[in-house]
Amino acid sequence: MRPSLRQIEYFVAVAERGAFGAAAHSLGVTQPSLSKQLATMEDELGIQLFERTSRKVKLTPLGRKLLNRGRAILAEVREFRATARGSLGLFGDRLAIGVLPSVGAYFMPIANRRLHLRYPDLRLIVQEGATFELLGLLQEGRIDAVIGTRTNEPGINSISLFSETLWICAASDDPLSSGQGPVHLSDLAGQPLLSLSPEFRLAEIVERLAQLAGTFVSRDYQGGSLDAVRQMAVMGAGVAVLPSLYALAEAIRDPEFNIRRIEHEEAVHEIFLHWRASSVHADDFRQLANDLIEVKQQIRAARSERFR
């Protein structure tokens, strides 16, 4: 007997959530129904996918091997359905996209409004994370696209969307906080720099800038969010390096938040749109990229001259 798509979907859901109850809830089915379908699949195939204990569900070695295959099958089915629905509009009316946290908070709300006006039937599902994590989800078929930093991963197509300038903030009594004009790397010499944790590309950029400035990145604190990095700088732990989407939006919202742009050719945070090279929606992604580029241009044009 061959497993059904429903059984494969149930298998992947349980594997990802580690519990039958959570998987059943996410799929909108009862737990007994889900458990019965998986038991039937195991019996018909003559295999064991899970080690069932009273506390949690764990994949067997064979289950781990089949998980990525199951994800790939479900991704192919989604592509098939999207192609069949293509006449309904962009991406067949549904797009799951992974974004960096700063993009999610300070870019996507504006982009969502524009995309909804242009494509009213498009349902946009957004998930935040670091680029390397999101690319893993993309390759597994769990999301359709990523707005993140540069990658050389095989099987991924990319289009450059925009480059963020980098800005610094420091404690109010720090000499760097006394001006408003650009700062040069020489101004940062000897100052500990603060950045996001290493899984973010921004951390690599800040590390490079620290080397060029003759200083270092603080290992005492590596933030999981830009808000946290900013607060550590305000408390005097070092100089925060922040991408412009976050820094400028916060400076406009809070006039007391003083930021200064880093004047250097490498002080940029490049943002790209990534999708699977195997996707049937290449033309749709190119159109989406054009829309997103226009959104960024509109955001920039709406700022005061100092923050452009």
RAWOJO-V364198 format. One record per backbone hydrogen bond with DSSP energy under -1.0 kcal/mol. NH is the residue of the N-H (numbers start at 0). CO is the residue of the C=O. Records with the same first field share a line. If there is no record, write none. Layout:
NH = CO  CO
//
This chain:
7 = 3
8 = 4
9 = 5
10 = 6
11 = 7
12 = 8
13 = 9
14 = 10
15 = 11
16 = 12
17 = 13
22 = 18
23 = 19
24 = 20
25 = 21
26 = 22
28 = 23
33 = 29
34 = 30
35 = 31
36 = 32
37 = 33
38 = 34
39 = 35
40 = 36
41 = 37
42 = 38
43 = 39
44 = 40
45 = 41
46 = 41
50 = 57
52 = 55
56 = 17
57 = 50
59 = 48
63 = 59
64 = 60
65 = 61
66 = 62
69 = 65
70 = 66
71 = 67
72 = 68
73 = 69
74 = 70
75 = 71
76 = 72
77 = 73
78 = 74
79 = 75
80 = 76
81 = 77
82 = 78
83 = 79
84 = 80
85 = 82
87 = 84
88 = 85
91 = 88
92 = 89
94 = 122
96 = 124
97 = 144
98 = 126
99 = 146
103 = 99
104 = 100
105 = 101
106 = 102
107 = 102
110 = 106
111 = 107
112 = 108
113 = 109
114 = 110
115 = 111
116 = 112
117 = 113
118 = 114
121 = 118
122 = 92
124 = 94
126 = 96
128 = 98
133 = 129
134 = 130
135 = 131
136 = 132
137 = 133
138 = 134
139 = 135
140 = 137
141 = 136
143 = 95
144 = 95
145 = 273
146 = 97
147 = 271
156 = 274
158 = 272
160 = 270
161 = 270
163 = 268
165 = 266
166 = 241
167 = 259
168 = 239
173 = 170
176 = 173
177 = 174
182 = 260
186 = 183
187 = 184
190 = 187
192 = 215
193 = 238
196 = 222
199 = 196
202 = 199
204 = 200
205 = 201
206 = 202
207 = 203
208 = 204
209 = 205
210 = 206
211 = 207
212 = 208
214 = 209
217 = 192
222 = 194
228 = 224
229 = 225
230 = 226
231 = 227
232 = 228
233 = 229
234 = 230
235 = 232
236 = 231
238 = 191
239 = 168
240 = 193
241 = 166
243 = 164
246 = 242
247 = 243
249 = 245
250 = 246
251 = 247
252 = 248
253 = 249
256 = 253
257 = 255
259 = 167
261 = 165
262 = 182
263 = 261
266 = 263
267 = 265
268 = 163
270 = 161
271 = 147
272 = 158
273 = 145
274 = 156
276 = 154
278 = 275
284 = 280
285 = 281
286 = 282
287 = 283
288 = 284
289 = 285
290 = 286
291 = 287
292 = 288
293 = 289
294 = 290
295 = 291
296 = 292
297 = 293
298 = 294
299 = 295
300 = 296
301 = 297
302 = 299
307 = 304
//
